[in-house]
Amino acid sequence: MSTSEKRRTGGGPREPTDWERAAATRVADLRMRLLDLKNSNRLLNFKFTERSRSHVRVIEASSDAIFANLVEGKRLAFHALPEKSDEPPDEKSDQFLMALEQARNSDSVYREELEALDDDPDGEETRRIERRLKDRVRAQLGLKPLAEIKEMTLANFARLYGIDPHFDLPPLDRNEKGKNQVNGYLQMLMLPDQMERSLAGISDQARTALQEKGVNTLYVAIGYLEWYESESSEKPMFAPLLLHQIDIERKLVYSKYQYNIGSLGEESDVKKSLRAKNVGECGVSLSSAILRSRGSLSITTSIQNYGQAKSE
């Protein structure tokens, strides 16, 4: 009896034949050819737009905290910036409230306008007089005019409320309890109406894909690789590193829609197209460093380790 026949009848694992090895190599090659490695692939070149109805970006919370909460089965609600109103946060400070109370007693223009007020059934004119007084108090205290606050960028508006507007999320500081934690919600750099429009679009697209194709297309992307086509290129491209499948829920609360996301319990993934791009062009493998994030190594540390390996 030949050696090959013994292997077939002995019950142990059979070594593949030369033909099977060649077939497996050919199949792997064909799979690589099916991958879209062009820059139009959003998994290699994702373009962020603030008014998009297909994606949103989170600020303030750490990547580790977001991922840990999702994996633990917690649902995270989206939280918008406050509305830009006629009462900015600095007008709630003790300094401003004390100065305003004094001005109500001492500001001659304010008192004259109130005395001249004849009929104001809806209180609209009284509110205008009060607003003008507040504007004068703001000038006395050296605060920005209200008109400038209403016209300021969302980033500066967020800073008024002590919110960090940067999209580069901070690492989780385990020595400071509560810092950079999620606390049940995901902070957005959007006003309420804009956030509702974006999340409604995402929810509708995900539901349509699930109903018509039976495929979940909704992911949370944690970490983006910034890369360039060549050493002379000045245009950065961004590829999502770690993808985790989620679903999105919409609930009507006090006449307003609220959205939250939760994990589907699937394994996180680094897409094959990004792996192929890195192995083929950069010589760096996207394997254990990123995928080990489910264990003791944090996501932030994993991404930093990969960045160091890529730059070496």
C-alpha positions in Angstrom: 0.0 0.0 0.0 1.4 3.4 -0.9 2.0 6.2 1.6 -0.8 8.3 0.1 -3.3 5.4 0.4 -2.3 5.0 4.1 -3.1 8.7 4.7 -6.5 8.3 3.1 -7.4 5.2 5.1 -5.8 6.1 8.4 -8.4 8.6 9.5 -5.9 11.5 9.9 -6.0 14.7 8.0 -5.1 14.2 4.3 -2.5 16.4 2.7 -3.8 18.3 -0.2 -2.6 17.2 -3.7 -0.6 19.4 -6.0 -3.8 20.1 -8.0 -5.7 21.2 -4.9 -2.9 23.5 -3.8 -2.9 25.1 -7.3 -6.7 25.4 -7.2 -6.6 27.1 -3.8 -3.9 29.5 -4.9 -6.0 30.3 -8.0 -9.1 30.9 -6.0 -7.2 33.2 -3.6 -5.9 35.1 -6.6 -9.3 35.5 -8.0 -10.7 36.8 -4.7 -8.0 39.4 -4.6 -8.9 40.5 -8.1 -12.5 41.0 -7.0 -11.5 43.5 -4.3 -12.0 47.1 -5.3 -8.6 48.8 -4.5 -9.4 52.0 -6.4 -9.6 55.2 -4.6 -13.3 55.5 -5.3 -13.8 52.7 -2.7 -15.1 54.3 0.5 -13.4 51.7 2.6 -10.1 53.1 1.3 -11.0 56.7 0.7 -13.8 57.9 3.0 -14.9 61.5 2.5 -16.5 63.3 5.4 -19.2 65.8 4.8 -21.0 67.6 7.6 -24.4 67.6 5.9 -24.3 63.9 4.9 -27.3 61.7 5.4 -25.2 58.5 5.3 -22.8 59.1 8.2 -22.2 61.2 11.3 -19.2 61.8 13.5 -18.9 61.7 17.2 -16.9 64.0 19.5 -15.6 63.9 23.1 -15.9 60.2 24.1 -12.9 57.9 23.7 -12.9 55.1 21.1 -12.3 52.6 23.8 -15.3 53.7 25.9 -17.6 53.7 22.8 -16.5 50.2 21.8 -16.6 48.8 25.3 -20.2 50.0 25.8 -21.4 48.5 22.6 -19.7 45.2 23.2 -21.3 45.1 26.7 -24.7 45.4 25.0 -25.5 49.0 26.0 -27.4 51.2 23.7 -26.0 54.7 23.1 -28.2 57.7 22.3 -27.2 60.6 20.1 -26.9 64.0 21.7 -27.0 67.3 19.8 -25.6 70.6 20.7 -28.1 73.0 22.4 -30.1 75.3 20.2 -28.6 78.7 19.5 -31.0 80.8 21.6 -31.3 84.3 23.0 -29.9 82.9 26.3 -26.3 81.7 25.8 -24.6 79.8 28.7 -22.6 82.7 29.9 -25.8 84.5 30.8 -26.5 81.8 33.4 -23.3 82.5 35.3 -23.4 84.1 38.8 -21.4 87.0 37.6 -23.9 87.9 34.8 -27.0 87.3 36.9 -25.7 89.6 39.7 -24.8 92.3 37.1 -28.2 91.9 35.5 -30.0 92.3 38.8 -28.1 95.5 39.6 -28.8 96.8 36.1 -32.5 96.3 36.5 -32.4 98.8 39.4 -29.9 101.2 38.1 -30.2 101.3 34.3 -32.1 104.4 33.4 -32.9 103.4 29.8 -34.4 100.1 31.0 -36.6 101.8 33.6 -37.8 104.5 31.2 -38.7 101.9 28.5 -40.7 99.9 31.0 -42.5 103.0 32.3 -43.4 104.0 28.7 -44.8 100.6 27.9 -48.5 100.9 27.6 -50.1 97.6 26.4 -48.1 94.4 26.0 -50.6 91.5 26.2 -48.2 88.8 24.9 -45.1 90.1 26.7 -43.1 90.4 23.4 -42.1 94.0 23.9 -41.1 93.4 27.5 -38.8 90.6 26.3 -37.2 92.9 23.7 -36.6 95.5 26.5 -35.1 92.8 28.7 -32.9 91.6 25.8 -31.5 95.1 25.2 -30.7 95.4 28.9 -28.8 92.0 28.7 -26.9 93.2 25.7 -25.8 96.3 27.6 -24.7 94.1 30.6 -22.8 91.9 28.2 -20.9 94.9 26.9 -20.1 96.1 30.4 -18.7 92.6 31.3 -16.7 92.4 28.1 -18.7 89.4 26.7 -19.2 88.7 23.0 -22.3 90.3 21.5 -25.2 87.9 21.1 -25.2 88.4 17.4 -21.6 87.0 17.2 -22.6 84.0 19.2 -25.4 83.2 16.9 -23.1 83.5 13.9 -20.1 81.7 15.4 -18.9 78.3 14.1 -20.3 75.1 15.7 -16.9 74.4 17.1 -16.7 77.7 19.0 -20.4 77.3 20.0 -19.6 73.9 21.5 -16.7 75.4 23.4 -19.1 77.8 25.1 -20.7 74.8 26.7 -17.4 73.1 27.6 -17.6 70.6 24.8 -14.4 69.6 23.0 -15.3 69.9 19.2 -12.3 67.9 17.9 -13.0 64.7 15.9 -9.8 63.1 17.0 -11.2 61.3 20.0 -9.1 61.2 23.1 -7.7 58.0 24.6 -9.4 56.6 27.7 -7.6 57.9 30.8 -8.1 55.1 33.3 -6.7 57.2 36.1 -9.5 59.8 35.9 -12.8 58.2 36.6 -15.6 59.5 34.3 -13.4 61.4 32.0 -14.0 60.7 28.3 -16.7 58.2 29.2 -19.8 57.7 27.1 -22.4 58.0 29.9 -25.1 56.5 27.7 -24.9 59.0 24.9 -22.8 60.1 21.9 -22.1 63.8 21.6 -22.5 65.3 18.1 -21.1 68.5 16.6 -24.6 69.3 15.2 -27.6 71.4 16.1 -30.8 69.4 16.9 -32.5 69.9 13.5 -29.4 69.0 11.5 -28.7 65.9 13.6 -32.3 64.7 13.2 -32.1 65.1 9.4 -28.8 63.2 9.2 -29.9 60.3 11.5 -33.2 60.0 9.8 -31.4 59.5 6.5 -29.1 56.9 8.0 -32.0 55.1 9.6 -34.1 55.1 6.4 -31.2 53.8 4.3 -30.3 51.0 6.7 -34.0 49.9 7.0 -34.4 49.9 3.2 -31.2 47.8 2.7 -32.4 45.3 5.3 -35.9 45.0 3.8 -34.9 44.8 0.2 -31.6 43.0 0.3 -31.6 41.3 3.7 -28.2 42.9 4.4 -27.3 45.2 7.3 -25.2 48.1 6.0 -24.9 50.0 9.3 -21.5 50.0 11.1 -19.6 52.1 13.6 -16.1 52.9 12.4 -13.5 53.2 15.1 -10.2 54.8 13.9 -9.2 56.0 10.5 -6.0 55.5 8.7 -4.7 58.7 7.1 -2.7 57.8 4.0 -1.3 59.3 0.8 -1.0 57.9 -2.7 2.6 58.8 -3.0 5.3 60.6 -1.1 4.7 63.7 -3.2 0.9 63.7 -2.7 -0.5 66.4 -0.5 -4.1 65.2 -0.4 -4.8 62.9 2.6 -7.1 59.9 2.3 -8.9 58.3 5.2 -9.7 54.6 5.5 -11.8 53.2 8.4 -9.8 50.7 10.4 -12.1 48.8 12.8 -15.8 48.2 11.8 -18.5 46.9 14.1 -22.0 46.1 13.0 -24.8 48.0 14.7 -28.5 48.7 14.4 -30.3 52.0 15.0 -33.6 52.7 16.8 -35.8 55.7 16.5 -38.3 56.6 19.3 -40.7 59.5 19.6 -40.2 61.3 22.9 -42.1 64.4 23.7 -42.9 65.0 20.0 -39.3 64.7 19.0 -37.4 61.7 17.5 -34.5 60.3 19.5 -32.0 57.9 18.0 -29.8 55.3 19.6 -27.5 52.5 18.4 -26.6 49.1 19.7 -24.2 46.2 18.8 -25.5 43.3 16.8 -23.0 41.0 18.6 -20.9 40.3 15.6 -17.1 40.2 15.5 -15.4 43.4 14.6 -13.6 43.4 11.3 -10.8 45.1 9.3 -12.0 45.0 5.7 -10.1 42.8 3.2 -9.7 45.7 0.8 -7.7 47.7 3.4 -5.6 44.7 4.3 -4.8 44.1 0.7 -4.0 47.8 0.1 -1.6 47.8 3.0 0.1 44.5 2.3 0.4 45.1 -1.4 1.6 48.7 -1.3 2.9 49.4 2.1 4.2 46.0 3.2 2.5 46.3 6.6 -0.1 43.8 7.7 -3.4 44.8 9.3 -3.9 41.7 11.4 -3.2 41.0 15.0 -2.4 44.5 16.3 -5.9 45.8 15.4 -7.9 42.6 15.8 -6.4 42.0 19.3 -8.5 45.0 20.5 -11.2 42.6 21.7 -8.7 41.3 24.3 -6.6 43.1 26.8 -5.1 45.5 24.3 -7.1 48.7 23.9 -8.3 49.9 20.5 -6.4 53.2 20.9 -3.2 51.3 21.7 -3.8 48.9 18.8 -4.2 51.8 16.3 -1.1 53.6 17.7 0.9 50.3 17.4 -0.2 50.0 13.8 0.7 53.6 13.1 4.2 53.1 14.5 4.7 49.9 12.5 3.6 51.6 9.3 6.0 54.5 9.8 9.0 52.4 10.5 
